[in-house]
Amino acid sequence: MPDTISFIGNGGQVIISAPSVSVSDGGRVESNAFLIGRGGDIVIEAGRLFSVTSGGEISSFNQSVFSRGGDVKVTGGSVEISGAGSRIFSRSAQGASNDPTIGAGNISVDVSGQVNLLGGGQIQSGDFGFQGAEIKVIAGGPVVLSGVGSGISSQAFSNDVGQVAITSPTLSIDQGFVRASTTGAGNAGTVLVDVTKLTMSNNSQIASSSVGDATTGAGGDIELNATNSVSIRSGAGIFATAEGPGRAGSIRITTPNFDVQNGLVTTASAQAAGVILQSILPAPSCI
């Protein structure tokens, strides 16, 4: 179990470079920050395939309100995270400042091939007990989120939630999710999706919401650009909501082909910002 731990000084980096990198069967790669020092970054360079399966985890944890956790950076060919409990994860102690020099480490995945999150596999920053940070996924191939519990999320309670950004030729979500949500005083994060084609089905979600009885934060905005098409079917939906006094975010969808069948796109609160749907029209021909 490779790991780096920081108490006062900064932690060292964990760098793993190989044609294929596999973390499985409860295996872990960790970076921890406990007091003042910044946690070390975790850098995975996998030329062909980086896989996290059967409960494996890549984890950056900042346990102090005075320091910052290390970033997790994945580059190379393709990524597959599959099975419940398998994840790339960063978090920070609740109560850390919204100052970007303090808090959880960011997560970035930048690969030339595809990214598959299957059967409960996740990329997650924070949870509803610990502060999250930004997540950025850039893929040269498809991004597939398939199976209950499979998804990409940044979450928090008392702090603002980090932005979630996905860039890919296609994003396919079947029973999975993309979220930047809060359950407390923090504001939900922005969700940015830039693809050629988006397909959502079987109760899948893209959400930036402020939810729960204790929430006072605002919902976040969702910006979706699909140069070919957007399809939302079979109970899937895009949500920007605020259940407390905070303002709901806006949803802006820009695409030439928009298809909703038994799906939903909505903002909801006492101060809902609304949905904006823009259709990309062909440029006029010049004679």
C-alpha positions as CSV (number, residue, x, y, z in Angstrom):
1,M,0.0,0.0,0.0
2,P,2.0,3.0,-1.2
3,D,1.3,6.1,0.9
4,T,2.7,9.5,1.9
5,I,1.9,11.2,5.3
6,S,2.4,14.8,6.3
7,F,2.2,16.2,9.9
8,I,4.1,19.5,9.9
9,G,6.1,19.7,6.6
10,N,4.8,19.0,3.2
11,G,4.3,15.3,2.2
12,G,6.2,13.8,-0.7
13,Q,4.6,12.8,-4.0
14,V,3.6,9.3,-4.9
15,I,4.4,8.8,-8.6
16,I,3.5,5.5,-10.3
17,S,4.5,5.2,-14.0
18,A,4.0,2.0,-16.0
19,P,2.3,0.7,-19.2
20,S,-0.5,-0.7,-17.0
21,V,-1.4,0.2,-13.4
22,S,-3.9,-1.9,-11.4
23,V,-5.2,-1.3,-7.8
24,S,-7.6,-4.1,-6.7
25,D,-8.9,-6.4,-3.9
26,G,-8.9,-3.6,-1.3
27,G,-5.5,-2.3,-2.4
28,R,-4.9,1.4,-1.7
29,V,-2.6,4.3,-2.7
30,E,-2.9,7.1,-0.2
31,S,-1.7,10.6,0.7
32,N,-2.6,12.1,4.1
33,A,-2.2,15.5,5.7
34,F,-2.8,15.8,9.4
35,L,-1.7,19.2,10.9
36,I,-0.1,22.0,8.9
37,G,1.8,20.5,6.0
38,R,0.3,20.0,2.6
39,G,-0.4,16.4,1.6
40,G,1.7,15.0,-1.2
41,D,0.2,14.6,-4.7
42,I,-0.6,11.2,-6.2
43,V,0.4,10.9,-9.8
44,I,-0.6,7.9,-11.9
45,E,0.9,7.6,-15.4
46,A,-0.5,4.5,-17.1
47,G,0.4,4.3,-20.8
48,R,-2.3,1.7,-21.7
49,L,-4.7,1.1,-18.8
50,F,-5.3,2.3,-15.3
51,S,-7.8,0.1,-13.4
52,V,-9.3,0.2,-9.9
53,T,-11.4,-2.8,-9.1
54,S,-12.8,-4.9,-6.3
55,G,-12.7,-2.3,-3.6
56,G,-9.4,-0.7,-4.6
57,E,-8.9,3.0,-3.8
58,I,-6.7,6.0,-4.7
59,S,-7.2,8.4,-1.7
60,S,-6.1,11.9,-0.7
61,F,-7.3,12.9,2.8
62,N,-6.6,16.2,4.6
63,Q,-7.6,15.8,8.2
64,S,-6.8,19.4,9.3
65,V,-8.7,22.7,8.8
66,F,-5.3,24.4,8.4
67,S,-3.8,22.5,5.5
68,R,-4.5,21.2,2.0
69,G,-4.7,17.7,0.8
70,G,-2.6,16.5,-2.2
71,D,-4.0,16.4,-5.7
72,V,-4.7,13.2,-7.5
73,K,-3.6,13.2,-11.2
74,V,-4.2,10.4,-13.7
75,T,-2.8,10.5,-17.2
76,G,-2.2,7.9,-20.0
77,G,-4.4,5.6,-22.1
78,S,-7.7,4.5,-20.6
79,V,-9.3,4.3,-17.1
80,E,-11.6,1.7,-15.7
81,I,-13.0,1.8,-12.2
82,S,-15.4,-1.0,-11.5
83,G,-17.2,-2.5,-8.5
84,A,-18.8,-1.1,-5.3
85,G,-16.1,0.6,-3.1
86,S,-13.7,1.1,-6.0
87,R,-12.9,4.8,-6.4
88,I,-10.6,7.7,-6.8
89,F,-11.3,9.8,-3.7
90,S,-10.2,13.1,-2.1
91,R,-11.6,14.8,1.0
92,S,-10.9,17.3,3.7
93,A,-12.0,17.9,7.3
94,Q,-15.3,19.9,7.4
95,G,-14.8,23.5,8.5
96,A,-11.8,24.0,6.3
97,S,-11.9,27.4,4.6
98,N,-13.1,28.0,1.0
99,D,-9.6,29.4,0.5
100,P,-8.1,27.2,-2.4
101,T,-4.9,26.9,-0.5
102,I,-6.8,25.0,2.3
103,G,-9.0,21.9,2.0
104,A,-9.3,18.8,-0.2
105,G,-7.0,18.1,-3.1
106,N,-8.4,18.3,-6.7
107,I,-8.8,15.3,-8.9
108,S,-7.9,15.3,-12.6
109,V,-8.1,12.6,-15.2
110,D,-6.7,13.4,-18.6
111,V,-6.3,10.4,-20.9
112,S,-6.3,9.7,-24.6
113,G,-8.7,6.8,-24.4
114,Q,-12.0,6.0,-22.7
115,V,-13.1,6.4,-19.0
116,N,-15.4,3.6,-17.7
117,L,-17.0,3.7,-14.3
118,L,-18.9,0.5,-13.9
119,G,-20.9,-1.4,-11.3
120,G,-20.5,1.2,-8.6
121,G,-17.1,2.6,-9.5
122,Q,-16.7,6.3,-8.6
123,I,-14.6,9.4,-8.9
124,Q,-15.5,11.3,-5.8
125,S,-14.3,14.4,-3.9
126,G,-15.7,14.9,-0.4
127,D,-19.0,13.5,1.0
128,F,-21.7,15.0,3.1
129,G,-19.4,14.8,6.2
130,F,-16.1,16.0,4.5
131,Q,-15.4,18.9,2.2
132,G,-14.8,18.1,-1.5
133,A,-12.8,19.9,-4.3
134,E,-12.7,20.2,-8.0
135,I,-12.9,17.2,-10.4
136,K,-11.9,17.4,-14.0
137,V,-12.2,14.5,-16.5
138,I,-10.8,14.9,-20.0
139,A,-11.0,11.8,-22.3
140,G,-10.1,11.3,-26.0
141,G,-12.7,8.4,-26.1
142,P,-16.1,7.8,-24.5
143,V,-16.9,8.4,-20.9
144,V,-19.3,5.7,-19.6
145,L,-21.0,5.7,-16.2
146,S,-23.0,2.5,-16.0
147,G,-24.6,0.7,-13.1
148,V,-26.2,1.8,-9.8
149,G,-23.7,3.8,-7.7
150,S,-21.4,4.6,-10.7
151,G,-20.6,8.3,-11.0
152,I,-18.5,11.4,-10.6
153,S,-19.3,13.7,-7.7
154,S,-18.1,16.6,-5.6
155,Q,-19.9,17.0,-2.3
156,A,-19.7,19.0,0.9
157,F,-21.7,20.2,3.9
158,S,-20.6,23.6,5.4
159,N,-18.2,24.6,2.6
160,D,-18.8,25.3,-1.1
161,V,-18.7,22.3,-3.4
162,G,-16.0,22.0,-6.1
163,Q,-16.7,22.3,-9.8
164,V,-17.2,19.0,-11.8
165,A,-16.1,19.3,-15.5
166,I,-16.2,16.6,-18.1
167,T,-14.9,16.8,-21.7
168,S,-15.3,13.9,-24.1
169,P,-16.6,12.9,-27.5
170,T,-19.5,11.1,-25.8
171,L,-20.9,10.9,-22.3
172,S,-23.2,7.9,-21.6
173,I,-24.9,7.6,-18.2
174,D,-27.0,4.5,-17.5
175,Q,-28.2,4.4,-13.8
176,G,-25.2,6.5,-12.9
177,F,-24.7,10.2,-11.9
178,V,-22.7,13.4,-12.2
179,R,-23.2,15.6,-9.1
180,A,-21.9,18.7,-7.3
181,S,-24.2,18.9,-4.3
182,T,-24.4,20.1,-0.7
183,T,-26.6,19.3,2.3
184,G,-25.6,22.3,4.5
185,A,-24.6,26.0,4.4
186,G,-22.2,25.5,1.5
187,N,-23.2,26.3,-2.1
188,A,-23.5,23.5,-4.6
189,G,-20.9,23.4,-7.3
190,T,-21.0,24.1,-11.1
191,V,-21.3,21.2,-13.5
192,L,-19.7,21.7,-16.9
193,V,-20.2,19.1,-19.7
194,D,-18.6,19.6,-23.1
195,V,-19.3,16.6,-25.5
196,T,-20.4,15.7,-29.0
197,K,-23.2,13.5,-27.7
198,L,-24.9,13.0,-24.3
199,T,-27.1,9.9,-23.6
200,M,-28.9,9.5,-20.3
201,S,-31.1,6.6,-19.4
202,N,-32.6,4.5,-16.5
203,N,-32.9,7.1,-13.8
204,S,-29.5,8.5,-14.3
205,Q,-28.8,12.1,-13.1
206,I,-26.8,15.2,-13.7
207,A,-27.4,17.4,-10.6
208,S,-26.1,20.5,-8.8
209,S,-28.4,20.7,-5.8
210,S,-28.7,22.0,-2.3
211,V,-30.7,19.2,-0.5
212,G,-31.9,18.2,2.9
213,D,-33.6,19.6,5.9
214,A,-30.5,21.5,7.2
215,T,-29.5,23.0,3.9
216,T,-29.2,26.8,3.5
217,G,-26.8,26.9,0.5
218,A,-27.6,27.8,-3.1
219,G,-27.9,25.3,-5.9
220,G,-25.2,25.4,-8.6
221,D,-25.4,26.0,-12.3
222,I,-25.2,23.3,-15.0
223,E,-23.7,24.1,-18.4
224,L,-24.1,21.5,-21.1
225,N,-22.7,21.8,-24.6
226,A,-23.3,18.9,-27.0
227,T,-22.4,19.6,-30.6
228,N,-24.4,16.6,-31.9
229,S,-27.3,15.6,-29.6
230,V,-28.7,15.2,-26.1
231,S,-31.0,12.3,-25.3
232,I,-32.7,11.9,-21.9
233,R,-34.9,8.8,-21.4
234,S,-36.4,6.3,-19.0
235,G,-36.6,8.4,-15.9
236,A,-33.2,10.2,-16.3
237,G,-33.0,13.9,-15.5
238,I,-30.9,17.0,-15.2
239,F,-31.6,18.9,-11.9
240,A,-30.5,22.2,-10.4
241,T,-32.5,22.6,-7.2
242,A,-32.5,24.1,-3.7
243,E,-34.7,22.7,-1.0
244,G,-33.8,25.5,1.6
245,P,-33.9,29.3,1.3
246,G,-31.0,29.4,-1.2
247,R,-31.4,30.2,-4.9
248,A,-31.5,27.3,-7.3
249,G,-29.0,27.3,-10.1
250,S,-29.6,27.7,-13.8
251,I,-29.4,25.0,-16.5
252,R,-28.1,25.9,-19.9
253,I,-28.2,23.3,-22.7
254,T,-26.7,24.1,-26.1
255,T,-27.3,21.4,-28.8
256,P,-28.8,21.0,-32.3
257,N,-30.8,17.9,-31.3
258,F,-32.6,17.7,-27.9
259,D,-34.8,14.6,-27.1
260,V,-36.6,14.0,-23.8
261,Q,-38.8,10.9,-23.5
262,N,-40.0,10.1,-19.9
263,G,-37.2,12.3,-18.6
264,L,-36.9,15.6,-16.8
265,V,-34.9,18.8,-16.9
266,T,-35.8,21.1,-14.0
267,T,-34.8,23.9,-11.6
268,A,-36.8,24.1,-8.5
269,S,-36.9,26.4,-5.4
270,A,-38.5,29.5,-4.2
271,Q,-35.8,31.3,-6.2
272,A,-35.4,29.1,-9.3
273,A,-33.2,30.5,-12.0
274,G,-34.8,28.6,-14.9
275,V,-33.8,26.4,-17.8
276,I,-32.3,27.8,-21.0
277,L,-32.3,25.6,-24.1
278,Q,-30.3,26.8,-27.1
279,S,-30.4,25.1,-30.5
280,I,-27.3,25.3,-32.7
281,L,-28.5,26.1,-36.2
282,P,-26.4,25.6,-39.3
283,A,-24.7,28.7,-40.6
284,P,-26.5,30.4,-43.6
285,S,-25.0,29.6,-46.9
286,C,-23.5,32.4,-48.9
287,I,-24.4,32.6,-52.7
